[in-house]
Amino acid sequence: MSDYIRKSIRQIAGYVPGEQPHGESFIKLNTNENPYPPSPSVSRVMSKLDPSSLRLYPDPASHGLCDAIAGIHGCNPEQVLTGNGSDEILSLCIRAFVERGSGTVGYFDPSYSLYPVLCAIEEAETLPVALGPEFEWTMPDSYAASIFFMTYPNAPTGIQYRKSLVRDFCETFPGVVVIDEAYVDFAAEDAMELALAMDRVIVTRTLSKSYSLAGIRLGYAVGPAPLINAMYKIKDIYNINRITQEIGLAALSDQDYMRDIVNRIKATRERTANIMREMEFMVYPSDTNFLWVKPPRISAATLFESLREEKILVRYFPGKRTGNFLRITIGSDDEMDAFANTVERIIKR
Ligand SMILES: Cc1ncc(COP(=O)(O)O)c(C=O)c1O
């Protein structure tokens, strides 16, 4: 049977998403979802949805969304592409900008673990750049690739690189730079201006985190019109369904609400980081909605398992660079208190 399956697909393990439990109730701090509901304008739109409109295909170009996104970032709608989550945009970047058979893809190791999976699917050669001991980066001499995924801020470390370094990199790197800003609303600064000014830089964003809309699957890219148009040509025709287009537009139109929940999460993040430092965890400075921590006197794998037994999910990435750490999504204040109390109990055992 396997003869019918492409060799490269037979060989890949596929992406392993964070656990989405069914039935049992867990405190879920494992997939960087937002603990707060989306904007009230989303509920208003949902209550008015007309089921009969679902007979019709959605707008293939998501004009309403693209206009709104262009308005937010001060660019033309031709510089915007919407995706079925920003994951779809990342996949389109490889398919549009990496030549089959000879193209190469760069990214930092560790960074978003989906990049190598997308490369394997497209049979693109990977050129990962290992981060240093403190997860900082230095590019190897004469480094080149067809595209480079710059996760900004980085995941799973939560660390934000200096923007001047990113700008310098974009100016000298010979291929397309895709700045993956999935978490940027939780950071002090963003790099959107680079995508608006440079002809080989794309920024990707998502509504999954700061807008609390992981369930509708909506992300977008902003960049030079020719690159955006190349991705538009190869995307699924109706990649953003009608309901997502309406809900996404409502959420994007309420920037104040997004800023408000982001600020709450940032305050909880700093409070949780302090509590964990008091418990002698090594906690990296975070510009995201999660913390990257190294536990004291207990292995990360054991703490991960013990928390799971206590119905608290966090994210553990086995492996040489990541296996001593846990990634903890910032939940509500009550969730983080329950998390911290449970951790304290486990490490005292
Ligand atoms: C760095 C990074 N980029 C992109 C994504 C994908 O987000 P989306 O839900 O928009 O597909 C994630 C999701 O966790 C992420 O961590």
Ligand as a Chemical Component Dictionary entry (heavy atoms), coordinates in Angstrom:
data_LIG
# 
_chem_comp.id                   LIG 
_chem_comp.type                 NON-POLYMER 
_chem_comp.pdbx_formal_charge   0 
_chem_comp.three_letter_code    LIG 
# 
loop_
_chem_comp_atom.comp_id 
_chem_comp_atom.atom_id 
_chem_comp_atom.alt_atom_id 
_chem_comp_atom.type_symbol 
_chem_comp_atom.charge 
_chem_comp_atom.model_Cartn_x 
_chem_comp_atom.model_Cartn_y 
_chem_comp_atom.model_Cartn_z 
_chem_comp_atom.pdbx_ordinal 
LIG C1 C1 C 0 5.819  30.936 15.871 1  
LIG C2 C2 C 0 4.464  30.565 15.380 2  
LIG N1 N1 N 0 4.112  30.912 14.143 3  
LIG C3 C3 C 0 2.907  30.607 13.641 4  
LIG C4 C4 C 0 1.986  29.919 14.403 5  
LIG C5 C5 C 0 0.684  29.518 13.750 6  
LIG O1 O1 O 0 -0.394 30.238 14.134 7  
LIG P1 P1 P 0 -1.813 30.023 13.443 8  
LIG O2 O2 O 0 -2.729 29.600 14.533 9  
LIG O3 O3 O 0 -2.154 31.374 12.874 10 
LIG O4 O4 O 0 -1.681 29.009 12.354 11 
LIG C6 C6 C 0 2.291  29.543 15.702 12 
LIG C7 C7 C 0 1.306  28.790 16.496 13 
LIG O5 O5 O 0 1.494  28.362 17.579 14 
LIG C8 C8 C 0 3.572  29.873 16.203 15 
LIG O6 O6 O 0 3.936  29.486 17.436 16 
# 
loop_
_chem_comp_bond.comp_id 
_chem_comp_bond.atom_id_1 
_chem_comp_bond.atom_id_2 
_chem_comp_bond.value_order 
_chem_comp_bond.pdbx_ordinal 
LIG C1 C2 SING 1  
LIG C2 N1 SING 2  
LIG C2 C8 DOUB 3  
LIG N1 C3 DOUB 4  
LIG C3 C4 SING 5  
LIG C4 C5 SING 6  
LIG C4 C6 DOUB 7  
LIG C5 O1 SING 8  
LIG O1 P1 SING 9  
LIG P1 O2 DOUB 10 
LIG P1 O3 SING 11 
LIG P1 O4 SING 12 
LIG C6 C7 SING 13 
LIG C6 C8 SING 14 
LIG C7 O5 DOUB 15 
LIG C8 O6 SING 16 
# 
